[in-house]
Amino acid sequence: MADITLVIGNKNYSSWSLRAYLALAHAGVPFDEIVIPLKEPGTRATILKYSPSGTVPVLKHGAVTVWDSLAIAEYLADAFPASRLRPETLEARALARSICAEMHSGFAALRSALPMNVRSSFPQRKPTQEAQADISRIAAIWRDCRKRFGEAASESSGGPFLFGHFTAADAMYAPVVSRFRTYRIELDEVCRAYADAVWALPAMQAWAVAAANEPMVIESCEF
């Protein structure tokens, strides 16, 4: 049994769980995984056995319990600094924290109109006007990060991510990459290249395979 356990919801639907999973997978440490089916009669009671908030994801590391995906990413960056889950410079870290917080607290229209459904494809479902505004804002974030930090860093480190190498910011925006694929959202060249790099991550691919094989189905979801 590993010293770390990650408690998550359905892989097909739980965007918050995916964020924590990618950050932990990137840290490169062994961990056990507990999947709790969401939207079932006993879901909340089961989650409360692990999380004081009654929500997933939850990280158990020895005597430490961390809930909330952003808090988990911050904890992993502190606990495993070699993972480089934070960008290198103070300026880049400030931007990374800002866009992580924006994702954490915002984009409600996108979440509602285009819920995560990894194994499905709904090209006919078009975003609402409010969701399209969220999409445009996310694309602007990706372009700005790539231009200011990603492209310059990639010249020296070869990284295709927002800040060159993979960071917690990429984990936070990974569910959006999945949403864009599910609903066939058109992206410019820079954003498409970034989304393709995130989707190609081995951990992302492993998550997608597991999501495709899950038996649970939720008819209406917003996670």
N, C-alpha and C positions, 0 to 999 in steps of 0.2 A: 504493500500500500504506500502510495506517495505521501509526502508531507503536505501537499497542496491538493485541495479539492475545489472544483468549480461547480457550482450549482446553477443550472440554466433552465430555460424554458424550451419549448419546441424549436428545433433548429430551422424549420421552415418559416416560422413566423416571428420569432423573438429577436428583433434587431438589437435590443440592449444586450442580450446574451452574446450575440455575435461579436460585439465590440470587445467585451471582456475576454472572450475566447481567443480572438486574434492577438490581443496584447499579450496574453499568457503564452500562447503558442510561440510568439516571437521571442519571448524571454528565454525559451529553450530549456525550460526545467520540466521534469516529469510531473504530471498531475493526474488525479482521478477526476471523473466527470459524473455528475448526477443530473439526469434530465427529468424535470417535473412537467408533465402534461398540463398545459394551460387551459383555462375556461372549462374546467371540470368541477363537479361538486366539492371534491376534497382538495382542490388546488391550493387555496389560501392556507388551510390548516397544515398542509404538507410543507409549504414554503416557510411558514412560521417556525418550523422546527430548525430551520437554518438561518433565517433572516429576521431581524427584529422589525423590519419595515413591511414584511409580507410580500416583498417583490424580489424578482431575480434580475440580474445575476447576483450571486454571493460567492465570495472567495474565502475559503478557510485555509489559513497557513499556520499550522501549529496552533498556538493559543490565540492567534489573531483572526478576527472576522471583519471582512470589509464588504459592504454592500454598496450598490450603485456602480454603474459601469465606469464613470469618470473617476470616481474614488479608487476603483480597482486599478485603473491605468496609472494613476499617480502613485499608488502603493507599489506597483510592480516596478515603476521607474526608480523608486527609492531603494527597493529591496534588491533589484538586479540591475545596477547601473551599467554593466557591460552590455545590456540589451540596447542601450541608446534609444530608449523610448521617448526621450526628449531631444530636441535639436541641440546643436552645439553652442550657439551664441545666445547672448542675452536677448538680443533683438528678435531672433527667430523663436526663442522660447516664449516671448511675450505674444507674438502672433499666434503661435501654436495653441497657447492657453486660451487666447481670445476666440479662435475659431472652434475649439473644442467646447468651450462654454456656450457659444452661439448654437452649435448643434444640439447640445444637451438641453437647452431651454427653449429652443425655437423650432421653426419649420413645422408647426402644427398642421397647416393646411396640406403639406406634402404627406405627412404621416396619415392623415385622415383619408385623403383622396387616393393615395397610392400605397396601401399597406404592403409590408414586405411579404412576399410569397416566393421563396427561392425556386421552387420546382415548377412553377407555372409560367405561362406567357399570356399576356393580355394586351396585345398591340392595339386592339380596338378601343381600349379604355383611355380616354384623353384626360389630361390634368385639367382641373378647374383653373379659373383665372388666378385665384389665390395660390394654388399649388404651382402654377407656372411661374409666378413671382418668386416662390421659394427655389424653384429649379434654377432660375436665372441668377439668384443670389449665390447659390452653391457653385454654379459654374464660374462666377466672378471670383469666389474664394479660391477655387482650384487654380484658375489662371494666375491670380496674384501670387499665390504661394510658389507655383512653379517658376514664374518669372523672377521673383525676388530671391528665392532660396533654392528651389528644386533644380532649375537648369544650371545654375552656377555650381551647385554641389555635385550634380551629376557629371560635370566635366572632370572632377577629381575623384569621385567615389563611385560613379556609375549608377547612381540611384535614380529610379524613375518616379519616386514618390513626392509628396508635397514639399518635403524639406530635403530631398535627395534620398537619404536612407529612410527606411520605414520607421515611423514614430507612432505615438498614441493618436496623433491627429488622423493618420490613415485608418487606424482601427475605428475611430469615431465616425468616419465618413464611409466606411466599407458597406454598411447596409444601404446607403444611398446608391452605391454602385449596383448592388443587387436589384434595387427598385428600378433603376434606369434600364436594366436589362429586361426585367419582367414586363415593363410597360413600353419598351422600345422608344425611350426618350432620345431625341436627336441631340447630339453633342458636337461641338467644334473639334478640330483636330487635337488641340492640346488636352481638352477634357477627355476625349475618347482614348487617347494614349494613356492617360493617367488611370482611367477606369479599367482599361485592359490590363494594366500592370497589377492593380489590386485584385482583379478577378483571377489572375494567373497565379497568385500566391498559393503555394501548396496547402497552407492551412485553410484558405478560402475554398479551394477545390474540395478538400476533405469535408468541410462543413456542408458544401452543396450536395455532395454524394450522400451524406448522412440525412440531409433534409429530404432528398428524393426518396429515401428508403423508409422514412417515418410513416407509421400507419395512421397517426392522428390527423384529423381534418377539422379545421375551424371555419365555419361558413362565413363569418364576419369577424374581422380582426383589425386591430389598430395597436401595434406595439412599437 
